Amino acid sequence: MILIAFASFLLQALPVNAEVGGLETTQAVLIKKTLPYPRATKSVSASAMEYDSVAGCFVVRDTIVGSSSSRRSKASRSVVTRAAVAYTEDGVKYGYFGDQLSSDNMDEMRSIVQPWTNEIKNLDIDKLLTPASNGDETWYMQIVGVDNEEIEENNGEMRIYNDIGTTYNYKTISIDGTALRGNEYIKKIVFEDCASGSENANTWPAMVIHDGAFQNCKNLTELNMYYLVTDGSNHYDMLLPTDIYIGSNVFDGCHPDFRIVVDAQVYKMFITDPNWSQYADKIVASNQDDLLETQEIGGVKYGYFGYQLSSRSIDKMKQLLGPLEAVYRNLSLDELLTPASNGDETWYMQVVGVNDEELDKKDGEMRLYNDIGTTYNYKTIAIDSTALRGNEHIRKVVFEDCASAS
């Protein structure tokens, strides 16, 4: 384990109004799937498609091509105007834009996406169309429906993949504005990076949910704004309001108990966002006690930021901690977030509480470790603003480099 030097600006108490809190987190592990999803071999003629401004996509009539699933529900067959279905993964149907437009057709894609600025405030088209980080061609996809049978088999869960491919790069950038309206099978919506191995996790999600997309989905009870990342050890990252853009009247007629679950640390961002604020009464901060357990070292409890944010999520960490620069003089986020000197990934931690009994055994000494790990790199960068207030067991606070041999 490599010793990480303390940042000069270790936050010794975050103010109550800071948008950072002690979130107790854990790791979720799923079995990775390796279903083959090559690029569709049959395409739809561009002349056979027209732009539907209501649906927010190009549409053809009664056309289904290259689907990876042989099952189709009667309800989905009855739709007469819709985008072409290219693939079905976990019951969710994905279609191309135009004649399989990709990052090699950027001008055409921009002309398609530009009208979306009429319904989405501050839409960042460059972010939406950012291709894969490996530099390879990226095909843009839209969600154009669901297979009701498969959704029902998944207990109503609609799992949205950012990249549905295994060999080629894909990026889901849109949920059709009409294809899912009135669906009675969808109960919960979640997000994941890839439908197969993590080698295709080459883009961070950027997606538009168009006006009215889930209207009258009367059994829909939850939109979960976390993102399952299957790169290395499977873990969750929190989504920001600028990752998933949302239109108007999206959830009209949904279940009375419908809620939008966001990470507690970005709750304020969501309820004040120009697009998401219209759903403020439905947005709830995730319950920390249900999410994860902390790591306890010497009676001090350490928690992650979001779902295990690390040095690979520097931009997200800076966005999360940005408001603190206005609170603390001369605070340097670059210095605070400096990763391990060995170049390995570094997980950022915050002190979120103490075990009073353990502190009593140590005569009230609270020992803060810069790095709590033994194999991986960690860096403690903050002490939660409320977790320790009023504690009568802490008598002394000291600092140490590592919880194990350096």
C-alpha positions, 0 to 999 in steps of 0.5 A: 500500500502506498502512503498518501500524504494528507491534503493541506485542506482536510475539512475538519467540519463541513458547514450544515448548508454544504452539499456534502454529507456522510453517506454510508455506502456498500458494494453491490455485485452482479454476475456479468452477462456476455450476450453477443450483440453485434451491430445490426446487419439490416438497416432502415432506409433513411428515406423510409424514416421521418422525424417525429417532434413529439416522439423525439426521434425518427420513426418508421411504420411497422418496422422491426429489424435485427432484434436480438429477442424473438419474443414480442408482446401483442401490445408492442405489435399494435403500435403503428408509428415507431422507431425501428427496433434493432436490439432487445436487451432485458426486455428494453428495445433499442433503435438507431437514429436514421440509417444507423447514425454514429459518431462518424455522422456528427452533423446529421446527429446534431441536426436531430438533437438540436430540436430537443433544446426546445423541451430541455433547458441547458441541454449540452449537445456536446456531452450528449454526443460525446463518443467512446473514450477509446476513440472508436466509432460510436453508434447512437441509440434510443429506447423505443419500447419494451417487451412486456413479457420480459419486463414482467419476468424481471418483476417490472424492472426496466434496466436501461443500458448505456452501452448495449454492445459487446464488440462495438461502441453504442451510446443510449442518448434518448428515451422515446417520448411516446413508445412507453406511455400507458405501459402497465408492466414497468414498475421500476427504472434503473441504469447500468453501464453495459449489457455485457463485459466492462470493456465497452464501458467507454462513455459516461451516461448522457441521456434525454427522457422526452416530454411525457415519456412515462405518462400513465404508466400506472404501476411505475413507482420508482426512478432510481438515479444510481448507475451500476458500473461493471468496471472492475468490482461492480459498484454504483455511482450517483447520477447527477441532474446533468447526466439524465436530462428530463422533459415535462409531464413525464410522470403524469398518471404514474402510481400515487407512490411514485418517487425519484430516488437520488443520492443524498449528497446531490438532493439539492442539485436535483430540486433546484435543477431547471429541468428536475425541479418540476418534480421536486415533490417526487424527489427523495434522498436515499436512505443512508442506513439502507444503502451501506455500511461504513468501514470502521477503523479504531472506532472511527467510521468512514464512508464513501462519497456517493457510491464509491467515487474515486480518482476516476470520477474527478470531475464528479467529485469536483462538481460535488465539492465545488460549493465548498470553495466559496466557504473555505478560504484558499481551498484547492480542490486539486490538492484535496483530490490529489490521488495516490502517487503510485498512479493507482485508483484512489477512493475518497473517504469521509468520516461519518461517525464514531463507535462510542464504546470503542472510543471509551476503550481508547480513553476517548482518543479519535485517531483519523487515518489518511489511508484506511486501506491495506491493498487499495488506495484510500484518502480521507478528505472530509469530516461530516459536518453533523455526525460528531456534534454533541459527542461526549466520548471524544476527548482527543483527536490525532492524525496518522498516515495508515491503518496498516503498514505503509 
